[in-house]
Amino acid sequence: MARRAVNVFSLSFLDVMSCGFGAVILIFLIINHATEEEEKTINKDRLSEVRLLDYQVQNGERDLFELLERMDLLSQRISESDSKLVSSRKLLDDRREDFETLNAESIAQEESLKALKSDVDSREEELERLRALEEANDGSRVRSFTGEGDRQYLTGLKVGGKNILIAVDTSASMLDDSIVNVIRRRNMNDERRRMAPKWQRAVRTVEWLSAQLPLDASFQVYGFNVEAASLLPDQNGEWVPLSEGRELDSALNALRGTVPEGGTSLANLVTAVSELQPPPDNVYLIVDSLPTRGAREPRGATVTGRERLELFSQAVSQLPRQIPVNVIMFPMEGDPMASAAFWNLARASGGSFLSPSRDWP
């Protein structure tokens, strides 16, 4: 019997192989699908993380830029603070030096003040001694002269008489001694013009004269510029009894409130003097320059020195005779003939002429 050949690729073997291959394919398909799903899940998570990181990076860059700007600003402020600190230290050093200088000067001034106080004390003692001597002599004066008026020459004027007129120039020239400063002060406000040193000297002079008035005398205080009028408007042209001095205080207060302005008319003052009845025993004239106009308004805007001298002569010629005119002169720059003209007026009328120093009275 012939032997049957063995075929390894029998139906059973092929079935087994087919089943095994199918199983492998099925497993592969199952495994591959799960891997893709897992990769998709992993990719989504990573994408979210990437986006979050991108957002954080953008925010971080923005914050970094702001921080850099703040750092630059702070650096600039620190630099400025350093500069201010250096400047402040330098200023402090200068202030310390100034303080040391002022301290040294203060010590010197204290020593000088002590010396001045000692000098004042000695002068007060001398003044008390002189007052006691004056009282012992019953108020007598070194030298006196009595005529139509009562006056004396020593360091100033003795105010005397029954009817006394004090006339003070209130024109703009009383603001200063120089023409340039007169123009400058003329443009200031009223308060500063009233406080002009020259005008304050004139006010103090009137106060000094008023303090010398005899108790039984009558007085008038006139101010004159382009016009002449009493500083007591209700009693213009009338003699005012001194009595308790209330009217005198009112006149002085009015003078303190007067603002020097305008030109000078000596003719109008002479007219006002002529209208006083009885005539004054003494006229005390406080003036600084020749008149700039007569009784009428001038035709031109300027006046020459010769014209001013003519205006003065015309006014003086109308002055009543036998009235002593005592002149207190504050010389004005650019008017050299004024002092001579008023000195001649005082001499011819029997009065006195005084050109005081800046610290008088």
Secondary structure, 3 states (H helix, E strand, C coil): CCCCCCCCCCHHHHHHHHHHHHHHHHHHHHHHHHHHHHHHHHHHHHHHHHHHHHHHHHHHHHHHHHHHHHHHHHHHHHHHHHHHHHHHHHHHHHHHHHHHHHHHHHHHHHHHHHHHHHHHHHHHHHHHHHHHHHHHCCCCCCCCEECCCEECCCCCCCCCCCEEEEEEECCHHHHCCCHHHHHHHHCCCHHHHHCCHHHHHHHHHHHHHHHCCCCCCEEEEEEECCCEEECCHHHCCCCEECCCCHHHHHHHHHHHCCCCCCCCCHHHHHHHHHHCCCCCCEEEEEECCCCCCCCCCCCCCCCCHHHHHHHHHHHHHCCCCCCCEEEEECCCCCCCHHHHHHHHHHHHHCCCEECCCCCCC
